[in-house]
Amino acid sequence: MLRKNKKKNEYNAQITKEISKLKSQYSQITTGNIQHFSNIPISSKTLKGLESAGYTTVTEIQREAIIPALRGNDILAAAKTGSGKTLAFLIPILEHLFVRKVSPYDGTIALVITPTRELALQIYRVLEKINSEHIFSIGLLIGGKIVF
């Protein structure tokens, strides 16, 4: 039991240190020099999820939206289909949950509302991939149709 508590304390200390480092980097980074997700101050868990899903290069919309969103700014953006808008808003959501140490027991913390079932499913599938290293519970609710 003591060994388990020691490992848990070490893990919590490691996460706290990573969160501190991330927060300090939010105000220092500029969007102009970002080419890859590894250039953005995001958690190792999100970065691993992105890499395992095959996402490495940042698009223009992601470059311009992620950093301001991580700083807590509201974002209003428009871009063409396939430009990376989904990751541009999902990454800051995951990071805000991580930095606040949200657990699966905290209930609903983030909600994404979409105008179509197809878009909801697309967003859910991307989130499934990039959330793979986190402990956050995710769900998909669609009116009028069962989706597994």
C-alpha positions in Angstrom: 0.0 0.0 0.0 2.8 2.4 0.8 4.5 1.7 -2.5 1.3 2.4 -4.3 0.8 5.7 -2.5 4.5 6.6 -3.2 4.0 6.0 -7.0 0.7 8.0 -7.0 2.5 10.9 -5.2 5.4 10.8 -7.7 2.9 10.8 -10.6 1.0 13.7 -9.1 4.2 15.7 -8.6 5.3 14.9 -12.2 1.9 16.1 -13.5 2.0 19.3 -11.4 5.4 20.1 -12.6 4.4 19.6 -16.3 1.3 21.8 -15.8 3.4 24.6 -14.2 5.8 24.4 -17.2 3.0 24.5 -19.7 1.3 27.5 -18.1 4.5 29.5 -18.0 5.1 28.8 -21.8 1.6 30.0 -22.9 2.5 33.7 -22.6 6.0 33.3 -24.1 5.3 31.5 -27.4 4.4 33.3 -30.6 2.4 31.6 -33.4 4.7 32.5 -36.2 7.4 29.9 -35.6 5.1 26.9 -35.0 5.4 24.2 -37.7 4.8 21.0 -35.7 2.6 20.1 -32.7 5.8 19.5 -30.7 6.5 23.3 -31.0 3.3 24.0 -29.0 3.3 23.9 -25.2 0.8 21.0 -24.9 0.9 18.1 -22.5 2.9 15.0 -23.3 -0.3 13.0 -23.2 -1.9 15.1 -25.9 1.3 15.2 -27.9 1.5 11.3 -27.8 -2.2 11.1 -28.8 -1.6 13.4 -31.8 1.5 11.5 -32.8 -0.2 8.1 -32.6 -3.0 9.4 -34.7 -0.5 10.6 -37.3 -0.9 14.3 -36.7 2.5 16.1 -36.6 2.3 19.2 -38.8 0.3 22.2 -37.8 -2.0 23.9 -40.3 -2.6 27.6 -40.5 -5.9 27.6 -38.6 -4.3 25.5 -35.8 -1.3 27.8 -35.7 -3.4 30.9 -35.3 -6.1 29.4 -32.9 -4.5 27.0 -30.5 -2.1 29.4 -28.6 -4.7 32.1 -28.0 -7.2 29.4 -26.9 -4.7 28.0 -24.5 -4.3 31.5 -23.0 -8.0 31.5 -22.4 -9.0 33.8 -25.3 -12.2 33.3 -27.2 -11.7 32.3 -30.8 -13.9 33.0 -33.8 -12.5 31.5 -37.0 -13.5 30.3 -40.4 -11.5 28.0 -42.7 -12.1 25.6 -45.6 -13.1 22.0 -45.2 -10.1 19.9 -44.3 -8.0 22.8 -43.0 -7.7 21.4 -39.4 -10.5 23.2 -37.6 -11.4 20.2 -35.5 -8.0 19.9 -33.9 -7.8 23.7 -33.6 -10.6 23.5 -31.0 -10.2 20.0 -29.6 -6.5 20.4 -28.5 -7.3 23.5 -26.3 -10.2 21.6 -24.8 -8.0 18.6 -23.8 -5.3 21.0 -22.5 -7.8 23.0 -20.4 -9.0 19.7 -18.8 -5.5 18.5 -18.3 -4.3 21.7 -16.7 -7.3 21.7 -14.3 -6.6 18.1 -13.4 -10.1 17.0 -14.4 -10.9 13.4 -13.6 -13.6 11.1 -15.0 -15.5 11.6 -11.8 -15.9 15.4 -12.3 -19.0 15.0 -14.6 -19.5 16.9 -17.8 -16.9 19.6 -18.2 -16.8 20.3 -22.0 -19.6 20.0 -24.5 -19.3 20.3 -28.3 -22.5 21.0 -30.2 -22.6 20.5 -33.9 -25.3 21.2 -36.6 -25.1 17.7 -38.1 -24.8 14.0 -37.1 -22.0 13.6 -39.6 -19.9 16.4 -38.1 -20.6 15.1 -34.6 -19.3 11.7 -35.5 -16.2 13.1 -37.3 -15.3 15.2 -34.2 -15.9 12.2 -31.9 -13.6 10.0 -33.9 -10.8 12.6 -33.9 -11.2 13.1 -30.2 -11.1 9.3 -29.6 -7.7 9.3 -31.3 -6.1 12.3 -29.6 -7.6 11.5 -26.2 -6.0 8.1 -26.1 -3.3 8.9 -23.5 -5.6 10.9 -21.2 -8.1 9.5 -18.7 -11.0 11.7 -19.8 -14.3 10.1 -20.6 -15.8 11.1 -23.9 -19.2 10.4 -25.3 -21.3 11.0 -28.4 -25.0 11.8 -28.2 -27.0 12.1 -31.4 -30.7 12.6 -31.5 -32.8 10.2 -33.4 -30.2 7.7 -34.4 -28.2 5.0 -32.5 -24.4 5.2 -33.2 -21.8 2.8 -31.8 
